Amino acid sequence: MHELGLARSIAGIAEENAKGRTLKEVRVAIGPLACVERGALEFCWGLVTESTGIAGVELGFLDAEGDTFVVRELEFMEEA
């Protein structure tokens, strides 16, 4: 299940780019030829992020073309 490794990589990218800001959602673009099972990736995301600084952050999906797999967007909580 390579989705576990992908989830770890996504979490690392998200934490690195958050720079202390509170994340709300991480969106990844996945193409039909990327050989990534969205349900498995979402499950692994929950495992990888629990008990971390990004626990509870949603993992969202965007449709892409071909074999695309990329972290496309990070959405942050608005600060009051």
C-alpha distance (Angstrom), angle and dihedral (degrees) to the residues before:
residue distance angle dihedral
M1 . . .
H2 3.79 . .
E3 3.81 89.8 .
L4 3.81 88.3 83.7
G5 3.80 90.8 60.0
L6 3.79 90.7 44.8
A7 3.81 90.9 51.3
R8 3.81 90.1 51.4
S9 3.80 90.8 50.6
I10 3.80 93.0 47.7
A11 3.81 90.6 49.5
G12 3.81 90.6 51.0
I13 3.79 92.1 50.0
A14 3.81 91.5 47.2
E15 3.82 94.5 48.9
E16 3.80 92.5 45.8
N17 3.80 93.6 50.6
A18 3.82 96.3 41.5
K19 3.81 90.4 72.6
G20 3.79 93.0 -166.9
R21 3.80 95.9 -42.5
T22 3.80 119.4 124.2
L23 3.78 113.0 -106.7
K24 3.78 122.1 -141.9
E25 3.80 101.9 178.6
V26 3.79 141.1 -1.8
R27 3.80 115.8 -152.3
V28 3.77 123.6 -159.3
A29 3.79 125.5 -167.8
I30 3.80 112.9 -137.3
G31 3.79 126.8 -175.5
P32 3.81 123.7 -151.4
L33 3.80 92.0 -110.0
A34 3.81 95.5 50.8
C35 3.83 91.8 93.5
V36 3.81 91.6 -134.4
E37 3.79 120.4 139.4
R38 3.81 105.9 -143.6
G39 3.80 94.7 -155.7
A40 3.81 92.3 51.5
L41 3.81 91.2 46.3
E42 3.80 91.3 51.0
F43 3.82 90.8 49.4
C44 3.82 91.8 49.3
W45 3.82 90.2 47.0
G46 3.79 89.4 60.2
L47 3.81 91.6 49.8
V48 3.80 95.0 46.0
T49 3.79 96.4 46.6
E50 3.81 101.5 41.7
S51 3.80 112.0 110.0
T52 3.83 91.2 16.5
G53 3.78 134.4 104.4
I54 3.80 89.5 -96.2
A55 3.80 97.6 49.9
G56 3.79 110.0 140.5
V57 3.80 94.6 23.4
E58 3.80 109.2 137.0
L59 3.79 122.2 -121.8
G60 3.79 111.2 -142.3
F61 3.78 131.0 -172.4
L62 3.78 133.0 -137.8
D63 3.78 124.0 -168.8
A64 3.78 115.8 -115.8
E65 3.79 136.9 172.5
G66 3.77 131.3 -98.3
D67 3.78 118.2 -18.3
T68 3.81 94.9 -22.3
F69 3.79 117.3 149.7
V70 3.79 115.0 165.9
V71 3.79 140.8 140.7
R72 3.78 97.5 -112.9
E73 3.82 108.2 173.0
L74 3.78 141.0 16.4
E75 3.80 116.2 -161.9
F76 3.78 117.6 -160.0
M77 3.78 131.1 -158.1
E78 3.77 113.6 -104.9
E79 3.77 112.1 -110.1
A80 3.77 117.0 -128.6
